[in-house]
């Protein structure tokens, strides 16, 4: 089939391309053998690549990565259509209906006095949707497949809506110090399993603190990662200017260059 045989409309063209790739007779062997489970990791990966393009401010890459992510939606939708479960149009209709339902101030007569009030009502609408789906416990439908840090935020946010919440940031900070002390005690004992458990508790409290501060922890950690890379490259460049490599240096020299990097950033 030539390119001219596909529809002119870009979305319909993409749907036709995927249908051809999944064609049992004339399609691609790799695409044909895929399932929801085998494609899921690629879906997650593409979402991260979208976030990376945004972080770098590269709109050219963002256009391409959004296309890759859209392909994932089309791929899953095609497999579902083959099972007579749903099709791409159903996916689009479902999300459009959800957006209309969750924005009564735009598509109905509801009025909010503040963004905070709007966010509260958004959560109320979502809670009603979950109840209508006959979910079990409060935390049951928080996806297990989310990145652990993101899931921790969602779990604590969901619990907070029913009153299971520290009243202030300072109490979370107290808990953070408590968990750090417990981790330190287990490090002294050298119990690997307990260290793992206490470190997990510490990270969970950090996620809860981020939520309380209205900071997206994944974004904050990505920024910290970028800062680390930037400063470490400064160390490498500084050593190279002295005719040295990393393995010809020591911690004291590298730490001094790290502090130089910090000072340069503050000055900039």
C-alpha positions as CSV (number, residue, x, y, z in Angstrom):
1,X,0.0,0.0,0.0
2,X,1.4,3.4,-1.0
3,X,1.3,6.5,1.1
4,X,-1.3,7.9,-1.4
5,X,-3.7,5.2,-0.3
6,X,-4.0,6.6,3.2
7,X,-6.4,9.3,4.2
8,X,-5.3,13.0,4.0
9,X,-6.5,13.8,7.5
10,X,-3.5,13.4,9.8
11,X,-5.3,11.6,12.6
12,X,-7.2,9.3,10.2
13,X,-3.9,8.6,8.4
14,X,-2.2,7.6,11.7
15,X,-5.1,5.3,12.6
16,X,-4.9,3.7,9.1
17,X,-1.1,3.3,9.5
18,X,-1.6,1.5,12.8
19,X,-4.4,-0.7,11.3
20,X,-2.0,-1.7,8.6
21,X,0.9,-2.4,11.0
22,X,-1.4,-4.8,13.0
23,X,-2.9,-6.5,9.9
24,X,-2.5,-10.2,10.4
25,X,-1.6,-10.9,6.8
26,X,0.4,-7.9,5.6
27,X,1.4,-6.1,8.8
28,X,4.6,-5.9,10.7
29,X,5.5,-9.1,12.6
30,X,6.7,-7.1,15.7
31,X,3.6,-4.9,15.9
32,X,1.3,-7.9,15.4
33,X,2.7,-9.8,18.3
34,X,2.4,-7.0,20.8
35,X,-0.1,-6.9,23.7
36,X,-1.3,-4.2,26.1
37,X,1.2,-5.5,28.6
38,X,4.2,-5.5,26.2
39,X,3.4,-2.0,25.0
40,X,2.8,-0.5,28.4
41,X,6.5,0.1,29.2
42,X,6.9,2.0,25.9
43,X,3.9,4.2,26.8
44,X,5.5,5.1,30.2
45,X,8.8,5.8,28.5
46,X,7.3,8.0,25.9
47,X,5.5,10.1,28.6
48,X,8.9,10.6,30.3
49,X,10.5,11.7,26.9
50,X,7.7,14.3,26.5
51,X,8.6,15.6,30.0
52,X,12.2,15.6,29.1
53,X,11.6,17.7,26.0
54,X,9.6,20.2,28.0
55,X,12.3,20.3,30.7
56,X,14.9,21.1,27.9
57,X,12.6,23.7,26.3
58,X,13.0,21.9,22.9
59,X,9.8,22.4,21.1
60,X,11.0,20.6,18.0
61,X,11.6,17.5,20.1
62,X,8.4,18.1,22.0
63,X,6.4,17.9,18.7
64,X,8.1,14.5,17.9
65,X,7.7,13.1,21.4
66,X,4.1,14.1,21.6
67,X,3.6,12.2,18.3
68,X,5.3,9.1,19.8
69,X,3.0,9.4,22.8
70,X,0.0,9.7,20.6
71,X,1.1,6.6,18.7
72,X,0.9,4.7,22.1
73,X,-2.7,5.8,22.5
74,X,-3.5,4.7,18.9
75,X,-1.7,1.4,19.4
76,X,-3.6,0.5,22.6
77,X,-6.9,1.6,21.0
78,X,-6.3,-0.5,17.9
79,X,-5.6,-3.6,20.0
80,X,-8.8,-2.9,22.0
81,X,-10.8,-2.5,18.8
82,X,-9.5,-5.9,17.5
83,X,-11.0,-7.4,20.7
84,X,-14.3,-5.4,20.1
85,X,-13.7,-3.7,23.5
86,X,-13.5,0.0,22.3
87,X,-11.9,2.1,19.6
88,X,-10.0,5.3,19.3
89,X,-13.2,7.3,18.9
90,X,-14.5,5.9,22.2
91,X,-11.3,7.0,23.9
92,X,-11.6,10.5,22.5
93,X,-15.3,10.7,23.4
94,X,-14.7,9.5,27.0
95,X,-12.0,12.1,27.7
96,X,-14.1,14.8,26.1
97,X,-17.1,13.9,28.3
98,X,-14.9,13.8,31.4
99,X,-13.5,17.2,30.7
100,X,-16.9,18.7,30.2
101,X,-18.2,17.0,33.4
102,X,-15.2,18.2,35.5
103,X,-15.4,21.8,34.2
104,X,-18.9,22.9,35.2
105,X,-17.7,26.5,35.4
106,X,-16.9,26.4,31.7
107,X,-19.6,24.2,30.3
108,X,-22.4,24.8,32.8
109,X,-23.6,27.4,35.2
110,X,-21.2,26.8,38.1
111,X,-19.1,29.7,39.3
112,X,-16.0,29.6,41.5
113,X,-14.6,32.4,43.6
114,X,-11.0,31.1,43.5
115,X,-8.8,28.5,41.9
116,X,-8.6,26.7,45.3
117,X,-12.4,26.4,45.3
118,X,-12.3,25.0,41.7
119,X,-9.6,22.4,42.7
120,X,-11.7,21.3,45.7
121,X,-14.8,20.8,43.5
122,X,-12.6,19.0,40.9
123,X,-11.7,16.5,43.6
124,X,-15.3,16.2,44.7
125,X,-16.4,15.4,41.2
126,X,-13.6,12.8,40.9
127,X,-14.7,11.2,44.2
128,X,-18.2,11.0,42.9
129,X,-16.9,9.3,39.7
130,X,-15.0,6.8,41.7
131,X,-18.1,6.1,43.8
132,X,-20.1,5.6,40.7
133,X,-17.6,3.0,39.5
134,X,-18.1,1.1,42.7
135,X,-14.5,1.2,43.8
136,X,-13.7,-0.3,47.1
137,X,-11.4,1.5,49.6
138,X,-10.3,5.1,49.3
139,X,-6.9,4.1,47.9
140,X,-7.9,1.2,45.8
141,X,-7.8,2.9,42.4
142,X,-4.5,4.8,42.8
143,X,-2.6,3.1,40.0
144,X,0.1,0.7,41.2
145,X,2.1,1.2,38.0
146,X,2.8,4.9,38.7
147,X,6.4,5.9,39.6
148,X,6.7,5.3,43.3
149,X,7.2,9.0,44.2
150,X,4.2,10.1,42.2
151,X,2.1,7.3,43.7
152,X,3.1,8.3,47.2
153,X,1.8,11.9,46.5
154,X,-1.5,10.6,45.2
155,X,-1.9,8.2,48.1
156,X,-1.3,10.9,50.7
157,X,-3.5,13.3,48.8
158,X,-6.4,10.8,48.7
159,X,-6.0,10.1,52.4
160,X,-5.9,13.8,53.2
161,X,-9.3,14.2,51.6
162,X,-10.9,12.0,54.3
163,X,-9.0,13.8,57.2
164,X,-5.9,11.6,57.5
165,X,-3.5,14.4,57.3
166,X,-0.9,16.4,59.3
167,X,-2.3,19.8,60.0
168,X,0.9,21.7,59.1
169,X,4.1,21.5,57.2
170,X,6.0,21.7,60.5
171,X,4.5,18.5,61.8
172,X,5.6,16.8,58.5
173,X,9.1,18.1,59.0
174,X,9.1,16.7,62.6
175,X,8.1,13.3,61.1
176,X,10.9,13.7,58.5
177,X,13.5,14.2,61.3
178,X,12.0,11.2,63.2
179,X,12.3,9.0,60.1
180,X,15.9,10.2,59.5
181,X,16.8,9.3,63.0
182,X,15.2,5.8,62.6
183,X,17.2,5.3,59.4
184,X,20.4,6.4,61.1
185,X,19.8,3.8,63.9
186,X,19.3,1.0,61.4
187,X,22.4,2.0,59.5
188,X,24.3,1.7,62.8
189,X,22.9,-1.8,63.2
190,X,23.7,-2.6,59.6
191,X,20.4,-4.5,58.9
192,X,20.0,-4.2,55.2
193,X,16.3,-5.0,55.1
194,X,15.5,-2.5,57.9
195,X,17.6,0.1,56.2
196,X,15.6,-0.4,53.0
197,X,12.3,-0.1,55.0
198,X,13.4,3.1,56.9
199,X,14.7,4.7,53.7
200,X,11.3,4.0,52.1
201,X,9.6,5.6,55.0
202,X,11.8,8.7,54.7
203,X,11.1,9.0,51.0
204,X,7.4,8.6,51.6
205,X,7.4,11.5,54.1
206,X,9.4,13.6,51.6
207,X,6.6,12.9,49.0
208,X,4.0,13.9,51.5
209,X,5.9,17.1,52.3
210,X,6.1,18.0,48.6
211,X,2.4,17.6,48.3
212,X,1.8,19.8,51.4
213,X,4.1,22.4,49.9
214,X,2.3,22.1,46.5
215,X,5.6,21.1,44.8
216,X,5.6,18.3,42.2
217,X,8.3,16.0,43.6
218,X,9.2,14.4,40.2
219,X,9.8,17.9,38.8
220,X,11.8,18.9,41.9
221,X,13.9,15.8,41.6
222,X,14.4,16.2,37.9
223,X,15.7,19.8,38.6
224,X,18.0,18.5,41.3
225,X,19.3,15.8,38.8
226,X,20.0,18.5,36.2
227,X,21.7,20.7,38.8
228,X,23.9,17.7,39.8
229,X,24.9,17.0,36.2
230,X,25.6,20.7,35.5
231,X,27.9,21.0,38.6
232,X,29.6,17.7,38.0
233,X,30.4,18.8,34.4
234,X,31.9,22.0,36.0
235,X,34.2,19.7,38.1
236,X,35.2,17.8,35.0
237,X,35.9,21.0,33.0
238,X,37.8,22.5,36.0
239,X,40.0,19.4,36.3
240,X,40.6,19.3,32.5
241,X,41.8,23.0,32.7
242,X,44.4,21.8,35.2
243,X,45.4,19.0,32.9
244,X,43.8,16.4,35.2
245,X,41.2,13.7,35.0
246,X,38.7,12.6,37.7
247,X,40.8,9.6,38.7
248,X,43.8,11.9,39.2
249,X,41.9,14.1,41.7
250,X,40.6,13.6,45.2
251,X,37.3,14.4,47.0
252,X,38.7,17.6,48.6
253,X,39.6,19.0,45.1
254,X,36.4,18.0,43.5
255,X,34.4,19.3,46.4
256,X,36.1,22.7,46.1
257,X,35.2,22.8,42.4
258,X,31.7,21.9,43.3
259,X,31.5,24.9,45.6
260,X,33.0,27.0,42.8
261,X,30.1,25.8,40.6
262,X,27.6,26.8,43.3
263,X,29.1,30.2,43.7
264,X,29.1,30.8,39.9
265,X,25.4,29.8,39.7
266,X,24.5,32.2,42.5
267,X,26.5,35.0,40.8
268,X,24.8,34.3,37.5
